[in-house]
């Protein structure tokens, strides 16, 4: 995950599309043309050598300077190609980010500003293209001039040889025809070399991806025969790779018994969502360990472990396919009856059946055609179908209206039964029903207990959070009552 934190989507798309297309062209049509040119040049040179070794020697004098020039030019083109591909990836970054956020762009009336931003990136590519065109012109022009001078030298010396009866006019004519074949072939070979260098420059960026080894292996490790759901954080230290100077956890310890619903609360930036990221092993702690039923999470098969975890986040991600495909994403071999059953339990069957195409309704990119509550319930259906042993609810109801929240909360209550649940939320309706509340502060668990235990602590961290929330929502007397009780 640290890799995706550091590399933007647009750049990776550029490497997967533009760079691989250039490498592919270098290895297919270009190689074919190059081999054909090499065969023609070899055959033509052999015939030239048979007709007149002396004239062939004169022609071969052009090879060393052209070869030296080609090496210098090839290195320059390779570097230029790498810079061009980087500039093209910047264009793709801008386009991908702005198009995917087009609603925000339009809301701020920034269409012209974004067009200008894109134009500046295009200008960078244009400048590099001009450099490449200039270098290409100098190289191919110089190679052509050298070849023409060599032909003139052959004509001059060959004419003298004819006058001295060393060779006949027919032999000189044949030699010149073979020279034309070889010259054309050498032109093709220089183009081949130029395109190969472009491909090498582009392939370096592709091979950086292919050669990368993830520090967290996906398929190695043990598979536990039976998972109960006990989770233990032991002296965990952690900071995000993109922000190593900002430590999120310092010696954090927390034990959650099987089947416990624990609410993780704290101020913004205290590490609530990080708990879920470490459980999913998107990252490894800098120090300390996380245990699952007394087994170190680092020793467990990661692919299997993630199959045991269900996640419902504040902004669930839906793919641009059908509702059926999105619900079955965690279990692609699920039957239609199982999908329907999960939808019923997640309170989304009614609105799905109201659509003309029902479960075959296309939700659009990121589920844009659905409301927030509908997307949330489809995400819950997806988690229900997966039937996980551990559940992570990352502020799953905080962005919903009251009506949607009731339906989603009902579905969540069904989903949480018999599972170890980590719920990350600010709303007291979610926190109150939890078996345990862990309040994070200063990189550690500041307070741990039930909702009312923590609320009853004078000057407690959790109580202060509740008071702040109550002040921010003066129309809701429920918060104030809880504090008074």
ABEGO torsion letter per residue (X at the ends): XAAAAABBAAAAAAAAAAAAAAAAAAABAAAAAAAAAAAAAAAAAAAAAAABAAAAAAAAAAAAAAAAAAAAAAAAAAAAAAAAAAAAAAAAAAAAAAAAAAAAAAAAGAAAAAAAAAAAAAAAAAAAAAAAAAAAAAAAAAAAAAAAAAAAAAAAAAAAAAAAGABBAAAAAAAAAAAAAAAAAAAAAAAAAAAAAAAAAAAAAAAAAAABBBABBAABEBBBABBAGBBBBBGBBBBBAABAABBABBGBBBBBBBGBBBBBBEBBGAGAAAAAAAAAGABBBABEBBBBGGBBAAABBAAAAAAABBBBBABBBBBBBBAAAAAAAABAABBAAAAAAAAAAAGAAAAAAABAAEAABBAEBGGAABBAAAAAAAAAAAAAAAGBABBBBBGAAAABBAAAAAAAAAAAAAAABGBBBBBBBABAAAAAABABBBBBBGGBBABBEBAAAAAABBGBAAAAAAAAAAAABAABAAAAAAAAX
